């Protein structure tokens, strides 16, 4: 209690030019991609140097290397929590995070920190991908699930899926339902809605763009499928959840 009574807000240099901060939507989509085991999306993010792009990320230190270290720790903390939310055991998630932060701590150059960041993101994503595939007992269903995650933005039919893993559609339908508890078509619908949720929460894309991105036949079909899975329209979901984690954290930080 005594410590609280002695607390006072930090003074901000009003004359210092404020740093511009980019919207966190892209970052949250990256964390979601890691937690979904979407290795292709994670690789694409790393390949274009998103982490090392310092524009709009905020200045936590005047020293560029130290600044990147701080951002690495923030990224590690968020990836860890997103993956735990996705089902990664707590000890595994924190153990990975600790190991990569320690590895980063031995780096002396920005390029080394970027390399460790990319290793960390792909390691978490790979582990989440394996967890997702572990719901399948057979190699064929595991390959089918893998195909669905990689091609989730496309229109996927059971015939396309069966051709991709070289079995008949009827055999795929039977073993998929046995091993996962849901039909192939229902599993695809669930995964598309999962991705739509992320886009609604963490991007500014309008409903028509999201419907097109996920290869729905039309915006109305997207709305119908989303409502059947969640019990609410995409608009209602966005109104309730848009940038929810970011806004809660920001409000907490701003509350005196």
Secondary structure as GFF3:
##gff-version 3
##sequence-region A 1 256
A	DSSP	alpha_helix	2	5	.	.	.	ID=ss1
A	DSSP	alpha_helix	25	35	.	.	.	ID=ss2
A	DSSP	alpha_helix	39	47	.	.	.	ID=ss3
A	DSSP	alpha_helix	64	85	.	.	.	ID=ss4
A	DSSP	alpha_helix	90	105	.	.	.	ID=ss5
A	DSSP	alpha_helix	110	133	.	.	.	ID=ss6
A	DSSP	alpha_helix	139	150	.	.	.	ID=ss7
A	DSSP	alpha_helix	158	165	.	.	.	ID=ss8
A	DSSP	alpha_helix	169	180	.	.	.	ID=ss9
A	DSSP	alpha_helix	184	202	.	.	.	ID=ss10
A	DSSP	alpha_helix	207	213	.	.	.	ID=ss11
A	DSSP	alpha_helix	219	230	.	.	.	ID=ss12
A	DSSP	alpha_helix	234	241	.	.	.	ID=ss13
A	DSSP	alpha_helix	244	254	.	.	.	ID=ss14
###
